[in-house]
Amino acid sequence: MRPSAVRLLNILVPVKRTVDYAVKIRVNPDQKGVDLNVKHSMNPFDEIAVEEAVRLREKLKDEVKSIKVVTIGPPKAAETLRTALAMGADSGIHIEVPDSAPAPEPLGVAKALRAVIQREKDGVDLVIMGKQAIDDDAGQTGQMLAGLMDWAQATFASKLVVDPKAKEAQVTREIDGGLEELKCRLPLVVTTDLRLNEPRYASLPNIMKAKKKPIQKLTPAELEVDLAPILETVKVSEPPKRVGGGKVENVDQLIAKLKEAGITPVKS
C-alpha cells in the first residue's frame, strides 16, 4: 500500500486597509467618525501576518502550496492587496464595497471570511491574521471566525511552528502572566502579535511582479453575506487636552494638593 500523500498547506491571510499609523487622527465635523481623506496603508498587524506566511513558505518550501490574501474594502483597497502580493503572497481576493459603504464590523468580516474559505476548492489549512486593526482596535474577528468554522484558534501569537506532516502547529502566545504554549490541530486560526516578526520591505522587482499576480473580485452579495453594521456610532470626540502639572516643594504640599483635588487616603 502506498503511503498517502502529505496535504500541502493552503494559507489564507486577511488584510485591512487602514489610516496609516503615522497619521494624526482628526475627528469629523459631524462627530460620527474620523477624517479618512488621509494616507492609508496596510494594518501593521496584518503586515506581520503576511510576513509570517511568507516565512513559513521559506522554511517549509514546497509543503506550502499557496498563500492567498483577502481584503474587504473600496476599490482603493486593491493597493493593500498589491502590497501583500509584493511581499510574497501568490494571489488575492478583493471583496469590493462602495466608497460610501460604512466599515464592516468584526462579525460581518468573519462571516465573509467563512464564505471565502468555503468557496476554496483546495480548502484552507491555516488562517493567519492580525490580532486587531489599528482603526477600531476591536480584536474580535479571528476569534469569531474560529467559532464560526469550529476550528482551533491561537491568539496573540509571538511564535509559530507548523508541522504539515503531523497536521499540527505549536504556538507561543503572549498573556498577562508571560507566555503560553499551545499545540493545535489544523485547520487553525492564528492572530499575530507585534513580537512575532518584523515585516520585510517589498523590493522593486517584487513590486513589479505583484502587478501581474491575479486578484479575484467578489461582492458581499456573491458571498451571501450582509456587511451592514448592527451597531450605531452615537458620537466620536477627541479626548480632553491634558492640563500641565505643577511642582511641590515637600510632602506636606503634595498632601495638600491631593486633598484639594478631592483625593483622600483609603483606610486599611
Contacts in CASP RR format, 6 or more apart in sequence:
PFRMAT RR
TARGET T0000
AUTHOR 0000-0000-0000
METHOD contacts of the structure
MODEL  1
MRPSAVRLLNILVPVKRTVDYAVKIRVNPDQKGVDLNVKHSMNPFDEIAV
EEAVRLREKLKDEVKSIKVVTIGPPKAAETLRTALAMGADSGIHIEVPDS
APAPEPLGVAKALRAVIQREKDGVDLVIMGKQAIDDDAGQTGQMLAGLMD
WAQATFASKLVVDPKAKEAQVTREIDGGLEELKCRLPLVVTTDLRLNEPR
YASLPNIMKAKKKPIQKLTPAELEVDLAPILETVKVSEPPKRVGGGKVEN
VDQLIAKLKEAGITPVKS
6 63 0 8 1.000
6 164 0 8 1.000
6 165 0 8 1.000
7 125 0 8 1.000
7 164 0 8 1.000
7 167 0 8 1.000
8 62 0 8 1.000
8 63 0 8 1.000
8 64 0 8 1.000
8 65 0 8 1.000
8 164 0 8 1.000
9 56 0 8 1.000
9 60 0 8 1.000
9 63 0 8 1.000
9 64 0 8 1.000
9 65 0 8 1.000
9 125 0 8 1.000
9 126 0 8 1.000
9 162 0 8 1.000
9 164 0 8 1.000
10 65 0 8 1.000
10 66 0 8 1.000
10 68 0 8 1.000
10 120 0 8 1.000
10 122 0 8 1.000
10 123 0 8 1.000
10 124 0 8 1.000
10 125 0 8 1.000
10 126 0 8 1.000
11 53 0 8 1.000
11 56 0 8 1.000
11 64 0 8 1.000
11 66 0 8 1.000
11 67 0 8 1.000
11 68 0 8 1.000
11 124 0 8 1.000
11 125 0 8 1.000
11 126 0 8 1.000
11 127 0 8 1.000
11 128 0 8 1.000
12 68 0 8 1.000
12 69 0 8 1.000
12 70 0 8 1.000
12 113 0 8 1.000
12 116 0 8 1.000
12 117 0 8 1.000
12 120 0 8 1.000
12 124 0 8 1.000
12 126 0 8 1.000
12 127 0 8 1.000
12 128 0 8 1.000
13 46 0 8 1.000
13 49 0 8 1.000
13 50 0 8 1.000
13 53 0 8 1.000
13 67 0 8 1.000
13 68 0 8 1.000
13 69 0 8 1.000
13 70 0 8 1.000
13 84 0 8 1.000
13 89 0 8 1.000
13 127 0 8 1.000
13 128 0 8 1.000
13 129 0 8 1.000
14 46 0 8 1.000
14 49 0 8 1.000
14 69 0 8 1.000
14 70 0 8 1.000
14 71 0 8 1.000
14 109 0 8 1.000
14 113 0 8 1.000
14 127 0 8 1.000
14 129 0 8 1.000
14 130 0 8 1.000
14 141 0 8 1.000
15 42 0 8 1.000
15 43 0 8 1.000
15 46 0 8 1.000
15 47 0 8 1.000
15 49 0 8 1.000
15 50 0 8 1.000
15 69 0 8 1.000
15 70 0 8 1.000
15 71 0 8 1.000
15 80 0 8 1.000
15 81 0 8 1.000
15 84 0 8 1.000
16 42 0 8 1.000
16 43 0 8 1.000
16 46 0 8 1.000
16 71 0 8 1.000
16 72 0 8 1.000
16 80 0 8 1.000
16 133 0 8 1.000
16 135 0 8 1.000
17 40 0 8 1.000
17 41 0 8 1.000
17 42 0 8 1.000
17 43 0 8 1.000
17 71 0 8 1.000
17 73 0 8 1.000
17 76 0 8 1.000
17 77 0 8 1.000
17 79 0 8 1.000
17 80 0 8 1.000
18 40 0 8 1.000
18 41 0 8 1.000
18 42 0 8 1.000
18 43 0 8 1.000
18 133 0 8 1.000
18 134 0 8 1.000
18 135 0 8 1.000
19 25 0 8 1.000
19 34 0 8 1.000
19 36 0 8 1.000
19 38 0 8 1.000
19 39 0 8 1.000
19 40 0 8 1.000
19 134 0 8 1.000
19 135 0 8 1.000
20 38 0 8 1.000
20 39 0 8 1.000
20 40 0 8 1.000
20 41 0 8 1.000
21 41 0 8 1.000
21 44 0 8 1.000
21 134 0 8 1.000
22 39 0 8 1.000
23 38 0 8 1.000
23 39 0 8 1.000
25 34 0 8 1.000
25 35 0 8 1.000
26 34 0 8 1.000
26 35 0 8 1.000
27 33 0 8 1.000
27 34 0 8 1.000
27 35 0 8 1.000
27 236 0 8 1.000
27 237 0 8 1.000
27 238 0 8 1.000
28 34 0 8 1.000
28 35 0 8 1.000
28 236 0 8 1.000
31 235 0 8 1.000
31 236 0 8 1.000
31 237 0 8 1.000
32 233 0 8 1.000
32 235 0 8 1.000
32 236 0 8 1.000
33 233 0 8 1.000
33 236 0 8 1.000
34 135 0 8 1.000
34 236 0 8 1.000
40 76 0 8 1.000
40 79 0 8 1.000
40 80 0 8 1.000
41 80 0 8 1.000
41 83 0 8 1.000
42 50 0 8 1.000
42 80 0 8 1.000
42 83 0 8 1.000
42 84 0 8 1.000
43 130 0 8 1.000
43 133 0 8 1.000
43 134 0 8 1.000
43 135 0 8 1.000
44 134 0 8 1.000
45 129 0 8 1.000
45 130 0 8 1.000
45 131 0 8 1.000
45 132 0 8 1.000
45 133 0 8 1.000
45 134 0 8 1.000
45 191 0 8 1.000
45 192 0 8 1.000
45 193 0 8 1.000
45 194 0 8 1.000
46 84 0 8 1.000
46 129 0 8 1.000
46 130 0 8 1.000
46 133 0 8 1.000
47 87 0 8 1.000
47 199 0 8 1.000
48 130 0 8 1.000
48 192 0 8 1.000
48 193 0 8 1.000
48 194 0 8 1.000
48 196 0 8 1.000
48 197 0 8 1.000
48 199 0 8 1.000
49 128 0 8 1.000
49 129 0 8 1.000
49 130 0 8 1.000
49 192 0 8 1.000
50 69 0 8 1.000
50 84 0 8 1.000
50 87 0 8 1.000
50 88 0 8 1.000
50 89 0 8 1.000
50 199 0 8 1.000
51 87 0 8 1.000
51 197 0 8 1.000
51 198 0 8 1.000
51 199 0 8 1.000
51 200 0 8 1.000
52 128 0 8 1.000
52 160 0 8 1.000
52 190 0 8 1.000
52 192 0 8 1.000
52 196 0 8 1.000
52 197 0 8 1.000
53 67 0 8 1.000
53 89 0 8 1.000
53 128 0 8 1.000
54 67 0 8 1.000
54 87 0 8 1.000
54 88 0 8 1.000
54 89 0 8 1.000
54 200 0 8 1.000
55 197 0 8 1.000
56 64 0 8 1.000
56 160 0 8 1.000
56 162 0 8 1.000
57 64 0 8 1.000
57 67 0 8 1.000
60 162 0 8 1.000
60 164 0 8 1.000
63 164 0 8 1.000
64 164 0 8 1.000
65 122 0 8 1.000
66 90 0 8 1.000
66 91 0 8 1.000
66 122 0 8 1.000
67 88 0 8 1.000
67 89 0 8 1.000
67 90 0 8 1.000
68 89 0 8 1.000
68 90 0 8 1.000
68 91 0 8 1.000
68 92 0 8 1.000
68 93 0 8 1.000
68 120 0 8 1.000
69 81 0 8 1.000
69 84 0 8 1.000
69 85 0 8 1.000
69 89 0 8 1.000
69 91 0 8 1.000
69 92 0 8 1.000
69 93 0 8 1.000
70 92 0 8 1.000
70 93 0 8 1.000
70 94 0 8 1.000
70 95 0 8 1.000
70 113 0 8 1.000
70 116 0 8 1.000
71 77 0 8 1.000
71 80 0 8 1.000
71 81 0 8 1.000
71 93 0 8 1.000
71 94 0 8 1.000
71 95 0 8 1.000
72 95 0 8 1.000
72 97 0 8 1.000
72 104 0 8 1.000
72 109 0 8 1.000
72 112 0 8 1.000
72 227 0 8 1.000
73 94 0 8 1.000
73 95 0 8 1.000
73 96 0 8 1.000
73 97 0 8 1.000
73 101 0 8 1.000
74 96 0 8 1.000
74 97 0 8 1.000
74 98 0 8 1.000
74 99 0 8 1.000
74 101 0 8 1.000
75 96 0 8 1.000
75 99 0 8 1.000
76 99 0 8 1.000
77 94 0 8 1.000
77 96 0 8 1.000
78 94 0 8 1.000
78 215 0 8 1.000
81 92 0 8 1.000
81 94 0 8 1.000
81 215 0 8 1.000
82 207 0 8 1.000
82 210 0 8 1.000
82 211 0 8 1.000
82 215 0 8 1.000
83 202 0 8 1.000
83 210 0 8 1.000
84 92 0 8 1.000
85 91 0 8 1.000
85 92 0 8 1.000
85 209 0 8 1.000
85 210 0 8 1.000
85 213 0 8 1.000
85 215 0 8 1.000
86 202 0 8 1.000
86 203 0 8 1.000
86 206 0 8 1.000
86 207 0 8 1.000
86 209 0 8 1.000
86 210 0 8 1.000
87 199 0 8 1.000
87 200 0 8 1.000
87 202 0 8 1.000
87 206 0 8 1.000
88 202 0 8 1.000
88 206 0 8 1.000
88 210 0 8 1.000
89 213 0 8 1.000
90 213 0 8 1.000
91 213 0 8 1.000
91 214 0 8 1.000
91 215 0 8 1.000
91 216 0 8 1.000
92 213 0 8 1.000
92 214 0 8 1.000
92 215 0 8 1.000
92 216 0 8 1.000
93 116 0 8 1.000
93 215 0 8 1.000
93 216 0 8 1.000
93 218 0 8 1.000
94 215 0 8 1.000
94 216 0 8 1.000
94 217 0 8 1.000
94 218 0 8 1.000
95 112 0 8 1.000
95 116 0 8 1.000
95 218 0 8 1.000
95 219 0 8 1.000
95 220 0 8 1.000
95 223 0 8 1.000
96 217 0 8 1.000
96 218 0 8 1.000
96 219 0 8 1.000
97 104 0 8 1.000
97 219 0 8 1.000
97 220 0 8 1.000
97 227 0 8 1.000
101 227 0 8 1.000
102 228 0 8 1.000
102 229 0 8 1.000
103 135 0 8 1.000
103 136 0 8 1.000
103 229 0 8 1.000
104 112 0 8 1.000
104 227 0 8 1.000
104 229 0 8 1.000
105 138 0 8 1.000
105 229 0 8 1.000
105 230 0 8 1.000
105 231 0 8 1.000
106 138 0 8 1.000
106 139 0 8 1.000
106 140 0 8 1.000
106 141 0 8 1.000
106 142 0 8 1.000
106 144 0 8 1.000
107 140 0 8 1.000
107 144 0 8 1.000
107 230 0 8 1.000
108 225 0 8 1.000
108 226 0 8 1.000
108 227 0 8 1.000
109 141 0 8 1.000
109 227 0 8 1.000
110 140 0 8 1.000
110 141 0 8 1.000
110 142 0 8 1.000
110 144 0 8 1.000
110 145 0 8 1.000
110 148 0 8 1.000
111 148 0 8 1.000
111 225 0 8 1.000
112 220 0 8 1.000
112 223 0 8 1.000
112 225 0 8 1.000
112 227 0 8 1.000
113 127 0 8 1.000
113 141 0 8 1.000
113 145 0 8 1.000
114 145 0 8 1.000
114 148 0 8 1.000
114 149 0 8 1.000
115 223 0 8 1.000
115 224 0 8 1.000
115 225 0 8 1.000
116 218 0 8 1.000
116 223 0 8 1.000
117 123 0 8 1.000
117 124 0 8 1.000
117 127 0 8 1.000
117 149 0 8 1.000
119 223 0 8 1.000
124 187 0 8 1.000
125 164 0 8 1.000
125 167 0 8 1.000
125 186 0 8 1.000
125 187 0 8 1.000
125 188 0 8 1.000
126 162 0 8 1.000
126 169 0 8 1.000
126 186 0 8 1.000
126 187 0 8 1.000
126 188 0 8 1.000
126 190 0 8 1.000
127 142 0 8 1.000
127 145 0 8 1.000
127 151 0 8 1.000
127 187 0 8 1.000
127 188 0 8 1.000
127 189 0 8 1.000
127 190 0 8 1.000
128 160 0 8 1.000
128 190 0 8 1.000
128 192 0 8 1.000
129 141 0 8 1.000
129 142 0 8 1.000
129 145 0 8 1.000
129 189 0 8 1.000
129 190 0 8 1.000
129 191 0 8 1.000
129 192 0 8 1.000
130 191 0 8 1.000
130 192 0 8 1.000
131 139 0 8 1.000
131 155 0 8 1.000
131 156 0 8 1.000
131 191 0 8 1.000
131 192 0 8 1.000
131 193 0 8 1.000
132 138 0 8 1.000
132 139 0 8 1.000
132 191 0 8 1.000
133 139 0 8 1.000
139 191 0 8 1.000
142 153 0 8 1.000
142 155 0 8 1.000
142 189 0 8 1.000
142 191 0 8 1.000
143 153 0 8 1.000
143 155 0 8 1.000
143 189 0 8 1.000
143 191 0 8 1.000
145 151 0 8 1.000
145 189 0 8 1.000
146 152 0 8 1.000
146 153 0 8 1.000
146 189 0 8 1.000
147 153 0 8 1.000
149 187 0 8 1.000
149 189 0 8 1.000
151 187 0 8 1.000
151 188 0 8 1.000
151 189 0 8 1.000
152 184 0 8 1.000
152 185 0 8 1.000
152 186 0 8 1.000
152 187 0 8 1.000
152 188 0 8 1.000
152 189 0 8 1.000
153 184 0 8 1.000
153 188 0 8 1.000
153 189 0 8 1.000
153 190 0 8 1.000
153 191 0 8 1.000
154 160 0 8 1.000
154 169 0 8 1.000
154 171 0 8 1.000
154 173 0 8 1.000
154 182 0 8 1.000
154 184 0 8 1.000
154 188 0 8 1.000
154 189 0 8 1.000
154 190 0 8 1.000
154 191 0 8 1.000
155 173 0 8 1.000
155 190 0 8 1.000
155 191 0 8 1.000
156 173 0 8 1.000
156 174 0 8 1.000
156 175 0 8 1.000
156 191 0 8 1.000
156 193 0 8 1.000
157 171 0 8 1.000
157 172 0 8 1.000
157 173 0 8 1.000
157 190 0 8 1.000
157 191 0 8 1.000
157 192 0 8 1.000
157 193 0 8 1.000
157 196 0 8 1.000
158 172 0 8 1.000
158 173 0 8 1.000
158 174 0 8 1.000
158 179 0 8 1.000
158 193 0 8 1.000
158 195 0 8 1.000
158 196 0 8 1.000
159 170 0 8 1.000
159 171 0 8 1.000
159 172 0 8 1.000
159 196 0 8 1.000
160 169 0 8 1.000
160 170 0 8 1.000
160 171 0 8 1.000
160 172 0 8 1.000
160 190 0 8 1.000
160 196 0 8 1.000
161 169 0 8 1.000
161 170 0 8 1.000
161 171 0 8 1.000
162 168 0 8 1.000
162 169 0 8 1.000
162 186 0 8 1.000
163 169 0 8 1.000
163 170 0 8 1.000
167 185 0 8 1.000
167 186 0 8 1.000
168 183 0 8 1.000
168 184 0 8 1.000
168 185 0 8 1.000
168 186 0 8 1.000
169 183 0 8 1.000
169 184 0 8 1.000
169 186 0 8 1.000
169 188 0 8 1.000
169 190 0 8 1.000
170 181 0 8 1.000
170 182 0 8 1.000
170 183 0 8 1.000
170 184 0 8 1.000
171 181 0 8 1.000
171 182 0 8 1.000
171 183 0 8 1.000
171 184 0 8 1.000
171 190 0 8 1.000
172 179 0 8 1.000
172 180 0 8 1.000
172 181 0 8 1.000
172 182 0 8 1.000
173 179 0 8 1.000
173 180 0 8 1.000
173 181 0 8 1.000
173 182 0 8 1.000
173 193 0 8 1.000
174 180 0 8 1.000
174 193 0 8 1.000
174 195 0 8 1.000
202 210 0 8 1.000
220 226 0 8 1.000
220 227 0 8 1.000
248 254 0 8 1.000
248 257 0 8 1.000
END
